[in-house]
Amino acid sequence: MSIRSNRLTAAEYAHNFSDVHPPFESREAALVEAERCLRCYDAPCTKSCPTSIDIPKFIKQITTDNVKGSAHTIFQSNIMGAGCSRVCPVEKLCEGSCVYNLMHEDPIAIAKLQRYSTEMAMEKNWKLFTRKPSAGRRVAIVGAGPAGLSCAHVLAREGVDVTIFEKEAKGGGLMTYGIAAYKVTPQFCQDEVDYILSIGGIDIRYGQELGNNITLAQLKDEYDAVFLGFGVGLARQLNIPGEELNGVVDAISFIYHLRTNELAATAVGDRVIVVGLGMTAIDAATQAKRLGAKEVTIVYRRTQDEMPCTQVELDLALLDGCHIEWLAAPKEVLGTDGTVTGLVCHRMKLGEPDASGRRSPVPAGEEFTIGADMVIKAAGQMPFEGLVAGLDLQHVSGKVNVSSSATNIEGVFAGGDCVNGGREVVDAVQAGKDGAAAIMGYLGLSVETRKATRADIQPIF
């Protein structure tokens, strides 16, 4: 057994990491699917979207060949609508709320239709928004992830000059560095960031890290307001013996390496264990298998009924050949000569419900060992508690406290994962919008609702 890179041929890598949810093959296919929409009056799909995209409207616009208007409807609510169409857990959001589910029929392929409109807008570089004249105000944003980019775009549309400070070499945050490569490619992420920046009035300064290159005091002094959208990113430790052995890595680092290097350059073991069953755990497990691992076992301490990932994600892992050990918790990483050889696990059982009604796992008295040469920790992420505490921000275990996006420091606002502890991309986009609205109010500026123009109603084809 060994951990090594370059396990497959170039053709195998290309096949394994091809688009997991391919787009419509033709305009006609998109029209056929769009025509299925019942355009419900109360639109449960829209109600379940964190960014409140008017889904029946954008689908109706597709049926009338008004793809430009459709893209505008989406981007007006979610400027990262293209990316979200690829990564959103739609089965528990819009598509999960589709009334067709009640009729035991397939729900409308909302994500696929959203991808159809938004990617056409990006490919054709449609200018769907016009920036207002400069308002003479400057806002600093920390983090060029979904929350920061969303906040920046809303502010820029209203004439506010925005500077984003990003510690990485590229924008996009989680989209660029933390999501499976078969969902979004690095090129797509770059194209999406470029499209968002095309509104004008947004400058990104890369390689700038809060608490290192820049300080909050400096930003407060130089700008009229500050928005913090630096997310989370510290991997939760297992706190078990053997965690320091060679071959034990965290899922965040594993996926980051895969996203920032050639696929063949990411090393993977013959037998891999992934601890956890969230979306990041699934991404780590499936990508390990697609990189050439012979066996991948996911260890989860609860049952399938309690799993944090969606059924669609679980099915993807199972189809890739991953094995699931339910009701199992890691006890100790075994090793020889400083290198991983296996993982000892407790067999668990579900105890009495806690205050939230969720049953907590407790040891059932049995132990078993799984052989492995690589263990990937995907037991969750922790906020940057040290950074937050050093900024004198009120927080709970590193999660920034806000009231209507405002922190306890005047002129400083926050949103996204650094506030909620880590949710979906679409939640971060909405947090950015909320932050922008709060900043506009703080600066004494109003946000005008854009009226429809002829470009919105005129067919494109």
C-alpha positions in Angstrom: 0.0 0.0 0.0 1.2 3.5 -0.8 0.3 7.1 -1.2 1.3 8.4 -4.6 0.3 10.7 -7.4 0.0 10.2 -11.1 -2.0 7.0 -10.8 -4.0 7.3 -13.9 -3.6 8.2 -17.6 -4.5 11.7 -18.8 -7.6 10.2 -20.5 -8.7 8.5 -17.3 -8.4 11.7 -15.3 -10.3 13.6 -17.9 -13.1 11.0 -17.8 -13.3 10.8 -14.0 -13.4 14.5 -13.5 -15.8 15.4 -16.4 -18.9 17.4 -15.6 -21.0 15.4 -13.2 -24.2 17.2 -14.1 -23.9 18.1 -17.8 -25.9 20.9 -19.3 -28.8 20.6 -21.8 -27.5 19.3 -25.1 -29.6 21.7 -27.1 -31.9 24.7 -26.9 -34.8 22.5 -27.7 -34.1 20.2 -24.7 -34.1 23.3 -22.4 -37.4 24.5 -23.9 -39.1 21.1 -23.4 -38.1 21.1 -19.7 -39.1 24.7 -19.2 -42.5 24.0 -20.6 -43.1 21.5 -17.9 -43.2 24.2 -15.2 -46.7 24.9 -13.8 -45.7 28.4 -12.8 -47.3 28.1 -9.4 -48.9 31.2 -8.0 -47.3 30.8 -4.6 -44.0 29.3 -6.0 -42.7 27.1 -3.3 -39.5 26.8 -5.2 -38.9 30.6 -4.9 -39.7 30.5 -1.2 -37.1 27.8 -0.6 -34.4 29.6 -2.4 -32.2 31.6 0.1 -31.7 34.3 -2.5 -35.4 34.4 -3.5 -34.9 33.9 -7.2 -38.2 34.3 -9.1 -38.0 30.8 -10.5 -41.3 30.7 -12.4 -40.5 34.0 -14.0 -37.0 33.0 -15.3 -38.3 29.7 -16.6 -41.2 31.4 -18.3 -38.7 33.7 -20.0 -36.8 30.7 -21.3 -40.0 29.4 -23.0 -40.4 32.7 -24.8 -36.7 32.6 -26.0 -36.0 35.6 -23.7 -32.8 34.0 -22.3 -31.3 37.4 -21.6 -34.3 38.4 -19.5 -34.1 35.0 -17.8 -30.4 35.5 -16.9 -31.2 39.0 -15.6 -34.0 37.7 -13.4 -31.5 35.2 -11.9 -28.6 37.5 -11.5 -30.7 40.2 -9.9 -31.3 37.9 -7.0 -28.1 35.9 -7.1 -25.1 37.2 -9.0 -23.4 33.8 -8.5 -26.4 32.0 -10.0 -24.2 30.3 -12.6 -22.1 28.7 -9.9 -25.0 27.9 -7.7 -26.7 26.1 -10.5 -23.8 23.6 -10.3 -23.2 23.2 -6.6 -26.5 24.0 -4.8 -28.2 21.1 -2.9 -31.3 21.8 -5.0 -32.9 18.5 -3.8 -33.4 20.1 -0.4 -34.1 23.6 -1.7 -35.9 24.6 -4.9 -36.3 21.3 -6.6 -37.1 19.6 -3.3 -40.1 22.0 -3.0 -41.4 21.6 -6.6 -45.0 20.5 -6.5 -44.2 17.7 -9.0 -42.8 15.8 -6.0 -46.3 15.7 -4.5 -47.5 14.0 -7.7 -44.6 11.5 -7.6 -43.1 12.9 -10.7 -39.6 14.2 -11.4 -39.3 17.9 -10.2 -38.5 20.6 -12.8 -34.8 20.6 -13.5 -34.5 24.1 -12.0 -30.7 24.0 -11.6 -30.1 22.8 -15.1 -32.4 25.6 -16.5 -30.7 28.1 -14.4 -27.3 26.9 -15.7 -28.7 27.2 -19.3 -29.5 30.9 -18.9 -26.6 32.1 -16.7 -23.9 30.3 -18.7 -25.2 31.7 -21.9 -25.0 35.2 -20.4 -21.4 34.6 -19.3 -20.4 33.1 -22.7 -22.0 36.0 -24.6 -20.8 38.5 -22.0 -24.2 40.2 -21.7 -24.1 43.4 -19.7 -27.2 43.0 -17.7 -26.6 45.8 -15.1 -25.5 49.4 -15.5 -23.5 50.9 -12.7 -24.8 54.2 -11.3 -22.5 57.2 -11.2 -20.0 57.2 -8.3 -21.6 57.9 -5.0 -18.3 59.2 -3.6 -18.1 56.4 -1.0 -15.5 53.7 -0.5 -16.1 50.3 1.1 -13.5 47.6 2.0 -14.4 43.9 1.8 -12.3 41.2 3.3 -12.7 38.0 1.3 -13.4 37.5 -2.4 -15.7 34.5 -1.7 -19.4 34.3 -2.5 -20.4 36.6 0.4 -17.7 39.2 -0.5 -18.4 39.1 -4.2 -22.2 39.3 -3.7 -21.8 42.3 -1.4 -19.3 44.0 -3.8 -21.6 43.6 -6.8 -24.6 45.1 -5.1 -22.6 48.1 -3.8 -20.8 48.6 -7.2 -24.2 48.7 -9.0 -25.2 51.5 -6.7 -22.1 53.6 -7.4 -20.0 52.6 -4.4 -16.3 52.1 -5.0 -15.3 48.7 -3.6 -11.9 47.2 -2.8 -11.7 43.5 -1.9 -8.8 42.2 0.1 -8.2 38.5 -0.7 -5.5 36.3 0.9 -5.4 33.8 -2.0 -4.1 34.3 -5.5 -7.6 34.0 -7.1 -11.2 35.0 -6.2 -14.2 32.8 -5.6 -13.4 31.5 -2.2 -15.0 28.1 -1.6 -16.1 27.9 -5.2 -12.5 28.1 -6.4 -10.7 26.2 -3.6 -13.1 23.9 -1.8 -15.6 22.2 -4.1 -15.1 19.0 -6.1 -13.4 19.5 -9.5 -16.1 17.5 -11.3 -18.7 20.1 -10.3 -16.9 23.4 -11.2 -13.6 23.7 -13.0 -11.0 26.4 -12.1 -11.6 28.0 -15.5 -15.3 28.3 -14.8 -14.6 29.8 -11.4 -12.3 32.4 -12.9 -14.9 33.2 -15.6 -17.6 33.7 -13.0 -15.4 36.1 -11.0 -14.5 38.0 -14.1 -18.1 38.3 -15.1 -19.0 39.7 -11.6 -16.1 42.2 -11.8 -17.2 43.4 -15.3 -19.8 45.7 -13.6 -16.8 48.0 -12.8 -16.0 49.7 -9.6 -14.6 46.6 -7.9 -10.8 46.2 -7.3 -9.5 42.9 -5.9 -6.1 43.0 -4.1 -4.8 39.5 -3.9 -2.3 38.1 -1.3 -3.8 40.4 1.4 -4.7 38.6 4.6 -6.5 40.3 7.5 -4.2 40.2 10.6 -1.1 39.8 8.4 -0.9 42.3 5.5 -3.8 44.4 6.6 -5.5 45.3 9.9 -9.1 46.1 10.7 -8.1 49.5 12.1 -6.3 50.4 8.9 -9.4 49.5 6.8 -11.7 51.5 9.1 -9.4 54.5 8.8 -9.2 54.4 5.0 -12.8 53.3 4.0 -16.3 54.5 4.9 -17.4 51.0 5.8 -16.0 47.4 6.1 -17.6 44.1 5.3 -16.0 40.9 6.6 -16.6 37.8 4.5 -13.5 35.7 5.3 -15.4 32.5 5.8 -14.2 29.5 7.8 -11.4 27.1 7.0 -9.8 25.5 10.0 -10.3 21.7 9.9 -11.8 20.2 13.0 -9.4 17.8 14.7 -10.3 14.2 15.7 -8.3 14.4 18.9 -7.4 10.8 18.8 -4.0 9.0 19.1 -2.1 8.7 15.8 -3.6 11.8 14.2 0.0 13.1 13.6 1.0 10.1 11.5 2.1 10.4 7.8 -1.0 9.8 5.7 -3.5 11.6 7.9 -4.7 14.8 6.1 -7.7 17.1 6.4 -10.2 17.3 3.7 -9.8 21.0 3.3 -6.1 20.6 2.5 -6.7 17.6 0.3 -9.3 19.4 -1.9 -7.3 22.6 -1.9 -4.3 20.8 -3.3 -6.4 19.1 -5.9 -7.9 22.4 -6.9 -4.6 24.3 -7.2 -2.5 21.6 -9.0 -2.8 19.3 -11.9 -5.1 16.3 -11.1 -2.2 13.9 -11.5 -0.1 15.8 -8.9 -2.5 15.1 -6.0 -1.4 12.0 -4.1 -3.9 9.5 -2.9 -3.6 6.1 -1.1 -4.6 2.6 -2.2 -7.0 2.3 0.7 -8.5 5.5 2.0 -10.7 6.3 5.0 -12.8 9.5 5.1 -14.1 10.5 8.5 -17.4 12.4 8.3 -20.4 12.5 6.0 -21.0 16.2 5.1 -20.7 17.6 1.6 -16.9 18.1 2.0 -16.5 14.5 3.1 -18.4 13.3 0.0 -16.3 15.5 -2.2 -13.1 14.2 -0.6 -14.2 10.5 -0.9 -15.4 10.7 -4.5 -12.4 12.5 -5.6 -10.1 10.1 -3.9 -11.8 7.3 -5.8 -11.6 9.2 -9.0 -7.9 9.9 -8.4 -7.2 6.2 -8.4 -7.8 4.9 -4.9 -8.7 1.2 -4.9 -10.9 1.3 -1.8 -12.6 4.3 -0.1 -14.5 3.8 3.2 -16.5 6.6 4.7 -16.8 6.4 8.5 -19.9 8.1 10.0 -21.0 7.9 13.7 -24.7 8.2 13.1 -27.2 6.5 10.8 -28.3 7.5 7.3 -31.4 9.3 8.7 -29.1 11.8 10.4 -26.5 12.3 7.7 -25.7 16.0 6.9 -25.1 15.4 3.2 -27.9 15.0 0.7 -29.2 11.7 -0.8 -28.0 12.8 -4.2 -24.4 13.3 -2.8 -24.5 10.0 -1.0 -25.7 8.2 -4.2 -22.8 9.8 -6.1 -20.3 8.3 -3.5 -22.0 4.9 -3.7 -22.0 4.9 -7.5 -18.3 5.7 -7.4 -17.8 2.6 -5.3 -17.3 4.1 -1.9 -18.2 2.0 1.1 -20.1 3.5 4.1 -19.5 2.4 7.7 -22.6 3.6 9.6 -22.6 4.0 13.4 -18.8 4.1 13.6 -16.5 6.6 15.2 -12.7 6.9 15.0 -10.8 5.9 18.2 -7.2 5.6 17.1 -5.1 5.8 13.9 -2.7 2.9 13.7 0.7 3.2 12.1 4.1 1.6 11.5 7.3 3.6 11.2 5.3 6.8 11.4 3.0 5.9 8.5 -0.7 5.1 8.7 -1.7 1.4 8.5 -5.3 1.5 9.7 -8.1 3.1 11.8 -9.6 1.6 15.0 -13.3 2.5 15.3 -15.9 2.3 18.1 -19.2 0.8 17.0 -21.8 3.3 18.0 -25.5 3.3 18.9 -27.9 6.2 19.1 -28.8 7.3 22.6 -31.6 9.4 24.0 -32.6 12.6 22.2 -30.9 15.9 23.3 -32.6 19.2 23.8 -32.8 19.7 20.0 -34.5 16.3 19.5 -31.5 14.8 17.8 -30.2 11.4 19.2 -26.6 11.5 20.1 -24.3 8.6 19.3 -22.7 6.7 22.2 -20.3 3.7 22.2 -21.9 0.3 21.8 -19.0 -1.6 23.4 -17.5 -3.0 20.2 -14.4 -2.1 18.3 -13.1 -2.9 14.9 -10.2 -2.0 12.6 -10.2 -0.9 9.0 -6.9 -1.2 7.1 -5.8 2.0 5.3 -2.7 3.9 4.1 -4.5 7.3 4.1 -7.1 8.9 6.5 -8.9 12.1 5.4 -10.5 14.1 8.2 -13.8 15.7 7.2 -15.5 16.1 10.5 -16.3 19.7 10.0 -14.7 23.1 9.9 -14.1 25.6 12.7 -14.3 29.4 12.5 -11.1 31.5 12.8 -11.6 32.1 16.5 -8.2 33.5 17.2 -8.5 36.0 14.4 -12.0 37.1 15.4 -11.1 37.5 19.1 -8.0 39.6 18.1 -10.3 42.0 16.2 -12.4 42.6 19.4 -15.5 41.4 17.6 -18.2 39.9 19.7 -18.5 36.2 18.8 -19.6 32.8 19.9 -16.8 30.2 19.5 -15.4 32.3 16.6 -18.7 32.9 14.8 -19.1 36.7 14.5 -22.2 38.1 16.2 -24.2 40.4 14.0 -27.5 42.3 14.1 -28.8 43.0 10.6 -25.3 42.3 9.3 -23.7 44.9 11.7 -21.1 43.8 14.2 -20.4 45.4 17.5 -17.9 47.7 15.9 -19.4 50.8 14.2 -19.0 50.7 10.4 -18.0 47.1 10.4 -20.4 44.5 8.9 -20.1 40.7 8.4 -21.8 37.8 6.7 -21.4 34.4 5.2 -19.6 31.5 6.8 -17.7 33.6 9.3 -21.1 34.4 10.9 -23.1 31.2 10.3 -20.2 28.7 10.8 -20.5 27.2 7.3 -23.5 26.8 5.2 -24.1 26.7 1.4 -22.7 29.0 -1.2 -26.2 30.3 -1.9 -26.6 31.3 1.8 -23.3 33.3 1.6 -24.6 35.1 -1.5 -27.7 36.2 0.4 -25.6 37.3 3.3 -23.5 39.4 1.0 -26.7 41.1 -0.3 -27.9 41.7 3.2 -24.6 43.2 4.1 -24.7 45.5 1.2 -28.1 46.7 2.1 -27.0 47.4 5.6 -24.0 49.3 4.4 -26.1 51.4 2.1 -28.3 52.3 5.0 -25.3 53.1 7.1 -23.9 55.4 4.4 -27.2 57.1 3.9 -27.6 55.8 0.4 -30.8 54.3 -1.1 -31.1 51.3 -3.3 -33.4 51.8 -6.3 -35.3 48.9 -7.8 -34.3 48.6 -11.4 -37.2 48.9 -13.9 -37.6 46.4 -16.7 -36.2 47.6 -20.1 -36.8 46.6 -23.6 -33.8 44.3 -23.4 -35.5 42.3 -20.7 -38.6 41.6 -22.8 -37.3 41.4 -26.3 -36.5 37.8 -27.5 -32.8 37.2 -28.0 -33.0 34.5 -30.7 
